Amino acid sequence: SHLITKKFMIPCAHAPAFDPIEPDPNVSPKACAEELGYTYLPCILVYLNQAPDLIDLTSDRSNKSIDTISRVNVIRNSDVDVVITPIDALGGPAVLSFISQNKLIIAIDENQTS
């Protein structure tokens, strides 16, 4: 997913796949798709459509002019003070970039939310 995002400048995500488990009869209706599909893919697809547009300011191939970019809501590195990430994502290029800028990084090791 990182290569696709970098090459084609489109948001992309992947989902882990697990062995099937016995469904919980008390699961919330909002989580039924997650309970029955072993990949968390429904959740990822629902929120992937809300991902921000990617803009490569260094490329001449960008479909957006600098004038257009300055008029839209753009989140830049300087706008970010804190990054919250899974602990196993600490080696990703985005996190490494923020580390090099001395941004506060909060790494989540275990999430026991139920």
N, C-alpha and C positions, 0 to 999 in steps of 0.2 A: 504493500500500500504506500510506503514511503517513496518508492521509485516511481510509481504511477503519479503520485501527487507532484513530485519534483519535475518529471518529464512533461506532463500534460497540463500542469497548473490547475488541477481539479481536485476538490476534496475527495478523499478515498479512505476507507476504513476496512479493517478485517475483523473477524470474530473467531474466538477459540471454539473448538469442537470437543465435546466431552461424551463419554459413554452415557447411554440412557440411564435415568434413575427412576425410581418409583414415584409417580406424581403425588404431590401432597394434596389431600382432599380439602384442606383449609386454605388453600392459596387464594390470594386476592384476585378478583376478576381482571384487574389491570395487569397482572403478571402471568396470566394463563399462557400466552404465547411463549414467554420465556420458560415456563415450567415444562411445556411439551416439546419445544424445539431445543436441542442440546447445544446450540451455538450462540445464543444471545443475539443472533442476527436481526430479529424483529426490532429490538431496542435500538440497535446500531442504525438500521435503515430509517427508523422514525426520526432520529435526531441528525442523521447525516444531511438531510435536506435543509437543516438549519445552519449548516456550517458556513462560515464566511467565505466570500469570494477571495481567491488568491490573486495577488497582483505582483508581478515581477517588475519592479521599478528599474532593474538593470538591463532589461531586454528590449530590443527594438520590436520584438514580435508581440508585445503587449497590445491587446485590443483596446485598451483604455488609454486615452491621452492623459498627460499630467494635469491638464485643466479639469478633466472629468474626475480624476482621482482626488484632487484637492477639494472638490465639492461634495464628495461622499464621506460617510463615516468610515475612516480607516483607522485600524488599531496598529500603532507602530510600537517598536520595542520600547521606546521612551514612555509609552503609556502604561506599561506593565510594571508593577511593583513587586508582585508575588506570583509565583508559579506553583500550583498544586498538581502533583503528578504521581502515578504509581511508582513505587520504588524501582521496579524493573525497567522503567523508561528513562532513567537518569542518563543513559548513554546516547539518547536521541539527539539529533542535530539542533532541534529547537531548544531543548533544555540546556545543552552544552553552550549554546549561544547566550542564553540568559545567565548561566553560571559565569561565563567570561565577562559579563557586564556587572557582576556582583549583585545580581538580583536575589531576593530571598526565595529559596526553593524549599517547598514542603513536600516531602516524599511520604506517601502512604504505603505502609508495609502490609497491613491486614485491615480489611473492612468487614466488620461483623454486622453490618446493617441488615435487619430482617424486616 
